[in-house]
């Protein structure tokens, strides 16, 4: 398996480190290239993977291409570069770039895969959704799931579902980060030292999510276990209900979906 990374930033680094850690791809079978060359040199020095001097060279050598640069730079792929990927599997983690736009850039690729990862991928705890342009071979499906498995978990979806996936798992980490920050700030205003308030909020969130992941119970059932009639938790959740926080989240997710649709349209 020869893998070429076009772009060598945080996400490419996360994939490379995950693949090496799980020993599924050798460093000698991976190369990277970046616009300035700086990040590619750094990634090569850190991980031992190859560093290509030019994008055309990397594209012509790799059997699998991972597009991990800024989405707008897809338009800089030249016709000759696109044709050089003939027979290759092209995997894109470019936000908002559709299978159609990817296929136009790499018309001779044997298949094209669109992926939506998220930031916890940096620590191997990410969740990624992916979709193929064409029905994949077992080999290609296994390869994609191996690559994404280096980041955490992955799920196949229809491309039409990518907008809601973006809103839920792509944007979701920011929602959880913001929610924990709101809890910590509320605790600070009521007398806790900032550091302790932050630790309590973060560790409560981590423990609760891990319990939910490991439990066979529905989230609503876990809520019921914490709530006592007319108790403290009941008071907290009742106020949140009065403020329509479920409606606020639903409206916010709808806004994110609409924005994802807008960004995916040709400019």
RAHU-V756972 format. One record per residue. N is the residue number from 1. PHI is phi as a letter, one per 30 degrees, with the letter a starting at -180 (999 if undefined). NEAR is the number of other ideal C-beta (glycine too) atoms within 10 Angstrom. Layout:
# RAHU-V756972
((N	PHI	NEAR) (N	PHI	NEAR))
This chain:
# RAHU-V756972
((1	999	16) (2	c	15) (3	c	22) (4	c	25) (5	c	30) (6	c	27) (7	j	23) (8	b	29) (9	d	17) (10	d	13) (11	d	22) (12	e	24) (13	d	20) (14	d	23) (15	d	24) (16	d	26) (17	d	18) (18	d	23) (19	d	24) (20	d	17) (21	d	10) (22	d	12) (23	h	7) (24	c	14) (25	b	22) (26	d	12) (27	e	14) (28	d	10) (29	c	15) (30	b	26) (31	b	22) (32	b	28) (33	b	26) (34	b	23) (35	e	15) (36	d	8) (37	j	14) (38	d	10) (39	d	19) (40	d	26) (41	d	14) (42	d	16) (43	d	24) (44	d	21) (45	d	10) (46	d	12) (47	c	17) (48	i	13) (49	d	26) (50	d	19) (51	b	17) (52	d	23) (53	d	10) (54	b	11) (55	d	19) (56	e	14) (57	d	14) (58	d	22) (59	d	25) (60	d	17) (61	c	14) (62	d	25) (63	d	15) (64	b	24) (65	c	23) (66	c	25) (67	d	26) (68	b	25) (69	c	25) (70	d	12) (71	e	16) (72	d	11) (73	d	14) (74	e	19) (75	d	11) (76	c	12) (77	d	20) (78	d	12) (79	d	9) (80	d	10) (81	d	18) (82	d	19) (83	d	14) (84	d	21) (85	d	24) (86	e	13) (87	i	9) (88	d	22) (89	c	26) (90	c	25) (91	c	27) (92	c	26) (93	c	26) (94	d	20) (95	d	17) (96	i	20) (97	d	20) (98	d	18) (99	d	18) (100	d	14) (101	d	18) (102	d	23) (103	d	17) (104	d	14) (105	d	22) (106	b	26) (107	d	13) (108	c	13) (109	d	23) (110	d	18) (111	a	21) (112	b	27) (113	b	28) (114	c	26) (115	b	23) (116	c	26) (117	c	24) (118	b	23) (119	d	16) (120	d	17) (121	e	22) (122	e	17) (123	c	12) (124	i	16) (125	c	12) (126	d	22) (127	b	21) (128	b	24) (129	c	25) (130	b	25) (131	b	18) (132	c	19) (133	d	19) (134	c	13) (135	e	8) (136	d	18) (137	d	13) (138	e	7) (139	d	10) (140	d	18) (141	d	16) (142	d	12) (143	d	21) (144	d	22) (145	d	16) (146	d	16) (147	d	26) (148	d	25) (149	d	17) (150	d	23) (151	c	26) (152	k	19) (153	c	14) (154	b	21) (155	b	14) (156	d	14) (157	b	15) (158	d	9) (159	d	17) (160	d	8) (161	d	15) (162	d	25) (163	d	21) (164	d	17) (165	d	24) (166	e	23) (167	d	20) (168	d	18) (169	c	19) (170	d	22) (171	d	17) (172	e	18) (173	e	15) (174	d	12) (175	d	15) (176	d	12) (177	e	13) (178	d	10) (179	d	14) (180	d	18) (181	d	14) (182	d	11) (183	d	17) (184	d	21) (185	d	14) (186	d	12) (187	d	17) (188	e	16) (189	d	9) (190	c	8) (191	j	7) (192	d	16) (193	d	10) (194	e	11) (195	d	10) (196	d	12) (197	e	20) (198	d	18) (199	d	13) (200	d	15) (201	d	21) (202	d	15) (203	d	11) (204	d	12) (205	d	16) (206	d	11) (207	d	10) (208	d	13) (209	d	11) (210	d	10) (211	d	12) (212	d	12) (213	d	7) (214	d	8) (215	d	12) (216	d	5) (217	d	13) (218	d	10) (219	e	10) (220	d	7) (221	d	10) (222	d	13) (223	e	12) (224	d	10) (225	d	11) (226	d	13) (227	d	15) (228	c	9) (229	e	5) (230	i	8) (231	d	11) (232	d	10) (233	d	12) (234	d	13) (235	d	11) (236	d	12) (237	d	15) (238	d	12) (239	d	10) (240	d	12) (241	d	11) (242	e	8) (243	d	10) (244	h	11) (245	d	13) (246	d	10) (247	d	10) (248	d	11) (249	d	12) (250	d	11) (251	d	11) (252	d	13) (253	d	16) (254	d	12) (255	d	11) (256	d	20) (257	d	18) (258	d	12) (259	d	15) (260	d	20) (261	d	13) (262	d	10) (263	d	14) (264	d	18) (265	d	8) (266	e	6) (267	d	5))
